[in-house]
Amino acid sequence: MNAPAATHTRSATTERAIAIVTTAAPIATGILAPLLDGSAAFATTLAYGGAAGFLAANYMGRLPPAVRANIPAADIAEAHRSPLFISTLTTGTALAMGTLMGSDGTDALMAGIATLPSIPGIVSLGWWAAVGLVPFKLRHVLRRQAKPTPATPALAGIPTAGTPGEELVRLWAQHISHPRTGTHRGQELTLTTLTPTRWAGIITAPTGGTVTVTPDAISSVYQVPTTWVTLQPGAHAGERQITVNLTPPPGLDPTTLAGAWRKWLSKPNGLMAGTHLQDIQDDPNTGGQVAVVVAGDNLDRLQHPDRMDLAGALRIKNPLLVSYEPRQNPREAVIRLMDRNPLETGAPFPGTHVLKANANGYVQIGVGVSGFPARIQLHDPALGAQHCIVAGVTGSGKGGTLQLIALAHHVNGSAIIYADPKGSSNPAIEKMAAYSGLGPDAAMGALRVWFHILQHRVAESARLGMKNFQASGDRPWVPLILDEASKLLGENAEHRKEATYIVNAGATLGRSLGMPVALANQLMQLAQLGGDAAIRDNVFYGGSLILLRSDSQQKHLVDLPENFAGCNPADIPPAWSADRQMVYDPNTPPDDPKRTFGLAFAASPGAHAEMMRNFILEDATPYIDTQRIATPADWPAWVDRDTLATQSVLPGDDTIGNLNMPATPGTLFTPPPKKPTSTDDKILQALNDVADPLGLETVYLHKDQLAAMTGSSGSTLDNALTRLTKTGQIHRRTQGGKVVRGEYGPGPQPEDNTPKEET
């Protein structure tokens, strides 16, 4: 963003010449107007009309910046706009009287003052008063300056020209603070700052007085627009601080972030009305600027704008050149206006060292637009494994993102279980996985294998009393990576019920057992996740989220987490620039669009979403250590994995196999009794089946899930739920003091979870 060129100042001689012409124009016009013939009078009138319109616009400050920057002596026109406008009016009066009424009209206007108190005399008096006001306003310019000599008392003490700072002070002493001829006598300037773009200082009035210096006076002396002059209160009434910009200040230059924000966004009824910017800084990473957006006193919090609306308000042709990041403070956000998006060139994969998890389980999968690393969290020292979701349409880079996540798990010694219902999405992941299932049936088998490992770890944790999972060589992290998740979890998927059952178990309990879930799909609506709220809540809202370019319905059908406020993955275009010339020219080579492959909004749990781009990695195969493919060695039935992959694990399914689980009461997902005595017993048994054996967290089931698991519905189910709730055998789930409709957990209502109102 290049600032407009600074206005060139004119010499004192030029200014004085313009002042003389401005003063003499009405009188000269009155004398010459009667002498003009018809054609000359018409041409003169036309010329006057154009000049009068220009000077009227100049007086009202309505000249466009582009026009003002290219007219000669624009600084003088700005400084003397009032005298110029008065001279225009009196000149027009003289021209009209002389051309319409001839010499008689001119005599009446110029000599009518002698006929006072007649009406022509009053008109003549008013005209002469206006004519005389012009030289009075320009008296400091018209006054012939005497040569300063040591013997002249009036100029004693005024420094001679030397450095730029000395010249500034000399002009002030000569024209403003001079004890005899200054416009504001005795009001001295102390210069404090001088740069190529501005100078600042302190104005001090004589003892007992106040500072009366005006921007108009400063504009006249230093030949800058009055809008470039800022006066602020000083330490006391006799002092004021002054700042004079030598180039357009950022707040008035719409090519800067501050100027654009002030002109278009924070104005009344603007997109961000009532806000302002703080800490504006140049951003070398993007060639633009970055600042903090702050809510004004009349706003309780920032309303995060849509990115397309924000780009339009800033007059940006490409929405990829603006970034908006919410902060923890609801009254603040970070706005980034870019000359170039550093993500367009992409960053090649630097090596597996960036995928080595730090002490808190974070790995880097790309670069953010801010220049900071784009990270996700594989696991947390206190909370355990962290789930992950990758969403994006075909061609958005979903497969490349999933490949990086899988490679990160491989580098950190995880035993990957990979399920790909399409069968050909990502060959590199298959090579680094402990177990792969390709195609709908085999992918379902991979989920079953993973579920058996989960069941084993549940039983082991209950037996040994383990609370926090600690990975080791023979007991590694075991992530489930499910690509094209809707092929198993979608509404029309053949294995939807069993797949939902397994993913629900992993989303609910896998975190504390070292078994995270990584789902990849084009859309992330609830219907694409088995219609299971537990999957959505635990995976979508409780893990890392990477949103690549997606369908527009993604934004409207999914409530994104709060840290994704203002981020709409549908705003990511397929290419960095898709515009083309309006008229085809065969001599101009086509500008092939560059795809936005790997561009996304991403955030790990608790962090704010940022525009980022994945490392460019076409094929992870060269980085796979085939000698270190980890397996879940702690599961004794690993040798039987292929057989178990063919057997359904859904409770009540006729094809269910032996899960090799101890018959311990309360074991996760123990099949319910075949003939429960009542609906109440069925509900209690269903909740008991999904209970956390370690007692670390409460597992809730939705009423629709209870209906499916108990075979009850309608008033029978509703009455049973009411009875059990009243007797304290079950309770309703609450969040933020509000009841979550339709979700129930075992036991009485926790004391710190008392519902306050229905939702």
Order of alpha helices (4+ residues) and beta strands (2+ residues): alpha-alpha-alpha-alpha-alpha-alpha-alpha-alpha-beta-beta-alpha-beta-beta-alpha-beta-beta-alpha-beta-beta-beta-beta-beta-beta-beta-alpha-beta-alpha-beta-alpha-beta-alpha-alpha-beta-beta-alpha-beta-beta-alpha-alpha-beta-alpha-alpha-beta-beta-beta
